[in-house]
């Protein structure tokens, strides 16, 4: 029978939540959130009352939730039920559905816990078939026992055009043997009492020596053994037989420590102005796939430590030596990532690496540049769009070019009415250039020209200020800053959320 829902009460939502193969840390973030939020937690168990599903979910339970233990009436096919084993289970599932429907009709969300994946031989699906047409329902997938077994065994299941065959151990032995004999890779679930039949099927297919036994993968009590060595009396229901493809046999897959060409590559990687949120997916991939990392120490510190990788930190003033070192490492076969803050092509390492790579000895070393978000764009975004029209990018440092050249370029940009993004405005040993640049700009710009001082954007020490050219105080600028000097059309406009600075795209006629 089904209970009629109360039309005045909004029904609860039914969730079938996959818990993965056994390790509570393999529960997905979504599953953990739903388990902690639900009013009712349901789970299956045998007559002894212990539930594997509940034990996996235990770290995520609140402790004050209603628990519905769905205890199987039978665990073997021996039963006095007039409908036999299947009839007993059908009645059991119907009764469980009525119990859960009472909670749903009362407006309570119900999470049904399920080992592995709910729709992959999962116990939840019996509730789904009986309730999903009546209530809002969501199924949260989980890591399957097959995936867990392959992971702990350390053997890929399939690759390229191979096929994976998944079978229940309850099939007839001749059916199992036929599938095993024709498949690339096989996983057979529901062992327990079926184990001897499954083992005989592997013998009949001539593949027993290649088969593995995995019990309670990823959980406490995990056991891995060649299938031929397992005592049938020791096999629980939560175990499986796995036949990885011979293509994936570690004994026949050569391990290369050096690329097949004998030569690696250099990727010059832009880290962006600060942490991970400012890093592009392409840059992250280049960092994670590298064998060795090269760069200025503070920049290397922004990359998570990976014990597989070697790190080569250098001083900030040895760009040519750093580039040569990276290219030499690649020449010996390493994949090298040279890290730069911001974009590597903007006053950073890309030019240095490419220049050194033009030497004859490095002619065959591949070099690629992986762009990053620039400091200029990061600072501009914090205040609005001051770079919305034509602009130039200029470094105040006179270490690699004479000050006369810097001064001429500042004056030329000011006369052309370009917005300026100024890098390297000051350092511990250079303290006078900001004042000199301001004075040059004032020869061509109004004193009320907007100026943005951006310090350490994207870090906890971020500080962004908007001032004017006349009020620009060199004491407010240090080596961690970037300056943006507006053009004649750059505007500061008050808004409810604060002032915004932008340069219109349309230039006055």
N, C-alpha and C positions, 0 to 999 in steps of 0.2 A: 504494500500500500504506500501511497505518497501523501504527505501532509499538505493541506492547502495553505499557501503562504498568506500572511496577514497583509492585505493591500495597503494598509496605513504605514507599514514599515518598509524602508528601502532595504532590499536584500543585500547580504554581504557578498563578497567576491571570493571565488574559489581559486586557489593557487596550487598547481602541482609543481613542487620545487625539487629539482635534482640536486643531490648532495655530492656527486662525484663518487669515486671508487672507495673512499674510506678515510683518507687524510683530511681532517677538518680544515686544513689550510688550502685544500683544493675546492672548497665551497666558494662559489662565485660571490662577488660583492653584492650583486642583486639578490641572490638567494639569502645571504646573511641579513640583508636589510629587511627583507620580507619576513623572515623567521622572527626577527626581533620585534617587528611591528604588529604581527597578527594577534588577534584575540584568542584564536583556537589553533592548537597544533595537533595534527592527527598523524599517526604512524602505525605501521603494521608490526606485528611480532608473533612469535610462536607462543605456545602455551606457557612456557617458562617466564614469559613476560618481558624478557630482555629484547630490546630493539636496537639493531645495528644502526638504523636510520636515526633514532633519537640520540644515540651516543655520538654520532658524527655531528649532529646539530647542536649538541649540548652547549658548546661555548657561545652560541648565539641566542640562547633562550633567555628570557627576562627573569623567569622564576615565578611569575604571578599569572601565567597564562593557563587557560583551560586546556587540558590534555585529553585527547581521545585515543586510547590505545585500542587498535583494531586487531584483536587476537584471533589468529586463524583457528578454526575448529578442528582442522586436521592438517597434518604435515606429510602424510603418506597417502597412498591410494586405498588404504584399508579403512572402510567406514561402513556403518549400518544405515546410512542415509538411503532412502528409497531411490533417489536419483543418482546414487553412486558418488564417487569423488567429485565429479564436475557439478553434480546437483548440490552437494554440500557447499561447494565454493560459491555457486551462483546465489544460494540463499544467504550466505555470509556477506557477499558483496552488496546484495540488496538491503540487508539490515544495516550495514555500515553506511550506505548512501542515505538511508532515512535518518540516521543519527546526525550525519553532517548537515543534511538539509534543515534540520531543526535550528542549528546555529545560523545557517545562511539566511533562513527566513526571519530570524530575529535581528538581522542586520550585522552579524559578526563575520568578519573575514576569516576564512579557514585556510590554513596552509597544510597540505598533505605532503609529508616528507617522503622522499623516495631515493634509495641508493642509486648511484649511477645517473642515468638520464631517464626522466619519467616516461618517455615514449619509446624506450629501447628495452624491451622485456621488463618494463617497470611495473611495480605494484599499483602505482597511482592510476594507470590507464583504466582500471576497472571502475574507479570513482568517476573518472572523466566521462566514460561512455554513459553513465547513469545520471550525471548531473549537469554536464556542460550545456545541454539544450535548455536548461531552466535558469541558469545563473551566469553572470559575467564570470568568465574563466580566463586564466592566464597560465601558460605552462613555461616554466623557467628551466632551460636545458642544463644538463650537468655533464661533467667529464665521464665518459663511459668506462666500464671495467676493461674493455678491450684496449682503449687508449692508455689507461693506467698500467695494464700489463705490459704493453709494448714499451712504455717509458721505463719501468723498473727493470725490464729485461735488457733494455738498451739496444733493441733491434727495431728498425723501421718496419712498419707493416707493409706498405706498398710504395712504389715510386713509378713515375712515368706512366706507362700503359698497363701496369699490373692491376689485377683485381683482387679485392678482399671478399672472402666468403665467410659469412657469420651463420653458425648453425646451433640449434639447441641439441644438447646431448640426448634428448628424449626421442630423436628420430631413430628409425630402424638401423641396425648396424650396416646393412648393405647400402642403404641410402647415404649414410655418413661416409663410407668407404669410397663410393662413387664420386662424391663431391671433393673429398680430400685428394683423390687421385688426379682430378682435372683442374684443381685450383692453383693459383699462384701462392696465395697466402690464406690461411684458415684460422678462424677463432671459433672454438666450440665451448658454449656456455652450459650452465646447469649440470655440472658434473655430479658430485655426491654419489648417489646410488647408480648413476649411469657410467661411472668412470671405466669399469672393466670393458663395457661395450665400446666406449669411445677408443680406448687403447687398442682393442682388437681391430677396430676400423682402420686405425693408423697402420697396424701390422699388415692388414689386407691390402692397403694402398701402397705398401712398401716405403712408408715415410716416418716410421716410428722414431728412427735415430735422429731425425731432424726436428722433432716436436718437443715443445717445452710445456712445463706445468707451472702455473702461477696461482698462488693462493692469497686471497685478501691483499691484492696489490695496493701499495701505498699506505696500508693501515698497519696497526700493531698486529704482530703475528704473521706478517708477510712471509711467504715462502716461495722460493724459485728452485726448480730442479728439472733435469731432463725427464720427460714424460715416462721414459722406460724405467726410471729408477724409483717411481712413486708407489708406495704401498696403498692399494685400493681402500683398505680399512681406515686410512688416515685422511681421506678426501672429504672436505665439507662441500656444501652446496655452493658457497661463494668462492668458487675457484674456476679456472678455465684452462683449456688446452690451446696452445698457440703454435701455429706453423708459420714462421716468417719465410719470406721468399728466399731462395738460394742467392738471388741477385744481391740481397742485403746481408749476406753472410760476412761478418767482419774478417773472416779468414781469407776471403777472396777480394775484398775491397782495399786497394792500396791506399795508405795514408801518406799524403804529400805535405811536407813542411815547407816546400817552396813551390810557387806556381810552376805549371808545366813549362813555361817559357824560360824558366830560370831567372826571371826578372820580375820585380814587384812594380809598384807604382807609388807616386806621391800625390796625395790629395791635399790641397791647401784649403783649409776648412774655416769658414767664418762662424764664430760662436755667437754672433749678435752682441748686443751691448751688455747683457747680464746673464740671467739664469736660463734654465731649460725652457720656460715658456717663450723665450725669444729665439729659440733654436729651430731651424727648419727640419722637417723630416729627412731631407736629403743629407743635411749636415750630420744629423744624429746617426744615420746609417753609415756614413763614411767613418765616423768616430768608432762605432761599435764593431765594424768589420776590419779595422786596422790591426796590424800586428805591433806597430810601434808608434808612439806619439812624440812629437817634437815641438817645442815651443817655449816661449817666455814663461817662467815659473808660475806667476799668478794666473796666467791663462790656462795652463795645464791643470791647475788646482780646480778649475771649474768643470773639468771632465771627471765623471765618477771613476774611481780606481777599479781596474779589472786586472786580476792577477795574471791573466793570460798575456797581457800587453806589457811591453817595456816602455818606460817613460824617460825622455831625455830633456831635462829642464836646462835652460840657458839664460844668460843675462839678456836684457832688452836691447843691447847695442851691438850685437854680433849677428846681424841678419844674414850676411853673406856666408859666414861660417855655419850658421844654423841650416841654411839652405843646402850647402854642400854636404853636410852631415846627413840630411834627410835623403838626398839623392844617392849618396853612397850606400845607405841602408837599402834603398830600393834596388840598387844595382846588384846587391847580394841576394835579392829575392823577397824582401819584406814589403808588405803593404804599409805605407807610412802616411800618417795624418799630421800635417803641420798646422798647428792651431793659431788663429788670429782672433783678436777681439773684433767685434763689428763685422765688416765685410773685408775679406783678405785682399781685395783689389783696391781698397781705399786707404792710402797711407799705411799699408800693412804688408804681409809676407808674400803675396802673390807675385809682385814685381821682382822681389829678391830671388825667389825660387826660379822663376822663368828666366831671369838673367843668367843665373849660374847654370841652368839646364842647357843653355846654348853652348856651353863648353863641349868640345868634341867627345870627351869621355862619357858624357851623359846623354849623347844624342839619341840613344834608344830607350831612355827611361820615360814611360808615360807620365805626364803631369796634367792634372785637371784641377780646376778652381771651383770650389763649392761656395756659392755666395752666401752672405749673411746679412741680417738687418743692420743697417748702419746706425751709428750714434746720432748722426744728423737727423735721420728720419725718426728715431725714437724720441729725441728731444722735441722735434717739431710736433709730433703727434700729441705730446703731453699738453701743449697749449692750443692746438688747433691745426692750422695749415699755413704756416708762414712761408713754406717752400712751394706754395701753390702756383707760382709763376716762375720765370727764368731765374736761376740762381747759380752761384759758383761755389765750389768747395776749395778751401785754401788752408794750408798749414802755416802757423806762425813760427814754427821751428826754423832756426837758421843753421841747424847742424849739418844738413845735407844740401843746402843752397844758401847763397849770400843774402844778408838782410836787404841789400839794395834790390834784389830781385823780388823779395817778398813785398817790400814797400811799393815798388812799381805796380805789382799785381793788385795790391789793395786799392791803390789810386785808380787803376784802370777799371776795376769792378765798380768802384764808387761812381766814377764818371758815367759808366754804362747803366747805372741805376739797377744793378743786380742785387738781389738778396745774397748775403754771404753766410756760409756755414764755415765757421773757423775751428779747425782742429788744433790740438797742441798749443793752446794759447799761452800756457805758462808751465814752468817746472821749478824744481828746487834751485836750479842755477840760472834760469831765465825768468826774470821778474819784471822787465821793463817793456816787453813788446806789446802788451795789452794797451798800455797808455799811449805808446807810439802809434799803434793801429787806430785807436780811437781818434787821436788828433788828425791823422790822415783822412779818416772818414768824415770828420766834421768840416773838412775843407769843401766837401761836396754834398753832405747830407744835413738835413734839419736836425737841430738838437733834440727834438722830440721823436726822432726815429725809434721805433720799438727795438728792443734788444732782449733776447732770451738767454739766460745763463742756466744751462742744464748740467747738474753735477750727479754723477753715479746713477743715471737713470736705470730703473729696473732693479735696483738693489735696496736693502733696508735703509741705506744712507741717502736715498734719492732726495734731491732738492732742486726744484725748478722755479726760477724767479723771472718776472717780466719787469724790465726797467726801460730807460731811454738812453740814447747815446750820450746825452749830456750828463746823465747821472751814473753812467757806468763807472764803477769803482774798481780799479785793478786789484785791490786787496780782496775783493769777493771772488776772484778767479784763481784757480789752481790747476794742477796737472790732470785732475779728474773731471774737468769741465769741458763743455763744448759751447761755443757762442753762436747765436744766430742773429745777424744784423739785418733789419728789415730794409726794404726799398722805400721809395717815395710813396708807394701805394699801399704798403703794409699797414693794417689797421688793428687797433686794440678796441674791442667792442664789449661793453658790459652785458652779461646775460644773467639769468636767475642762478645758474650753476656756477657763475664766476666769469671772469674776463676770458675772452678768446682772442687769439691773434691769428690773422690770416692775410694772405696776399691775393687779391682778386685775380682771376685768370684773364680778365679783360683789361688791357692797358689803355690809359686815356689817349685819345687821338691828339 
